[in-house]
Amino acid sequence: MAAAGLCSFLATAFFLLASSSALVEELDETFKETRQEDVWLVDFYAPWCGHCKKLEPVWNEVGIEMRSSGSPVRVGKMDATVHSSIASEFGVRGFPTIKLLKSDMAYNYRGPRTKEDIIEFANRVAGPLIRPLPSQQMFDHVQKRHSVLFLYVGVESTLKEKFIEVASELIVYTYFFSASEEVLPEYVTLNEVPAVLVFKDSTYFVYDEYEDGDLSSWVNKERFEGYLHVDGFTLYELGDTGKLVAVAVIDEKNNSVEHTGLKSIVQEVARDYRDHFHRDFQFGHMDGNDYINSLLME
């Protein structure tokens, strides 16, 4: 009985492994002609790459989740060493490279390689560039789900055209919405419409072309919460914003006053002086080991 039970367990495990792999399609040269029929999330890998091998079980989980959730996004993988011409066309320069391919657009994924983060990226980019919010109830629902969101308020305008252009570039990082002025909460005051706002940190900021310059640069700067738990990846991303980074480097396992106090001071400055500093500074804390590793990677 014990042997029979073990055989049954192994057969089930093999079936689940085979099923998960089947949900990730192995792509070849024909993909070049057929890809525009669907939205694709593709892992370009090299068989010898250690990071690719580490991603493989996560990628299989992504395939399972996307299929079970009814997502229209198809999940695939391509050996970039075999199909190097296609990989080169998509600008693959390292391994693994994750891209979402939608119509003629190819969006790079640069986030943490976790199932949740990859799926969130795929669902965001595969959907509409600008998501309409027809009611205040819908606005409240969206605000509870997203720590940072960008909103266009008003009718058709050159500002909206620019907003759409920026969304097409930065949808890989954040969400973009549109609404009429009536949908906004009562605490929001606008001097004029059309307008672009960012909601985060329990408040909002209005884009001002004179103060903030280019809309794309402003969105890139404001796409993070005012205070962050910074890791190596986030520190790298913050380098693209143009902001100065004020980070408390601490030992997260050390609960002494020296470490917790320093973290609290930075949090208080981020909160109490955000109106004064948010345009130019990013605040957060970082574990010392992550900080040293990031310096070594740089």
C-alpha positions, 0 to 999 in steps of 0.5 A: 500500500505504501508503494502504491501510495508513493507511486500515486503521489509521484504520478500526481506531482508529475502531472501537475508539473507537466500541466504547469509547463504546458501553460507556458508555450515554447515559442519558435520562429513562427512566433514572428508571424503569429504574435500580433493575433494575441497579447503575449507575456514572453520570457527570453532566456538562455539555457545556461543562465542561472537567473533564468533557471531560477525564474523558471518555476515562477514563470510556470506559476505565472502561466497557471495563474494567468490561465486560471484567471481567464486572462487574455494574455498568453504566456510563453518563453523563447530560447534566445540563443536558438532564436537569436534573430527574433530576440535581437529584433525585440531588443533582448540584450540580457537574460532573462528578459521579460516583455509584454507584446501588445500589437506593435508595442513591446513593453519591458518588465523591470520589476522583482521576479515574483509571480505577483509582481509579474502578473500585476505588470501583465494585467496593467499593461495588457489593459487600456492605457487610460481607464475611465472612472465614471463614478465617485464609488469607482474612484474610491474603489480604485484608490483603495487598490492603488497606493499611487495613481495618476488621473486626468480630469476634463474633456478632450484637450492637448493636455489629454493627448500628452497624458495618453502619450505619457501613459503609453510610455510609463504604463509599465510602472503605474496606472493612469485614469480619467474622470470628470470633475464631479467624480473627485472627492470633496477634499480635492480643489482644482483651480482649472481644468483640464488637469492632471493629478497624482493621488498618493500618501493620503493626499494629492498633487496637481501637475503644474507645467511651470513648476514641474516641467515636462509631464513625462518627467513629472510622472516618472518622479511622482510614481513612488510613494513619499516614503519607501522600504528601499531594496536594491531594485528600487534604489536603481529605479529611483536613479531614473527619477532625478530626485535626491534620495534620503535613505536611512541605512539600518540593520532591520534586525536591530531594534535598538533606539539608534536604528528605529529612531533614525528610521522614524526621523526620516519617516517624520520628515517625509510626512510632515514636510512633504509639501515642501520636499516631495518635488525634489526628494525621495525618502525611505529606509534600507537594510545595510546588507541590501545597500552594500550589495547595491553598491557592489552591483553598481 
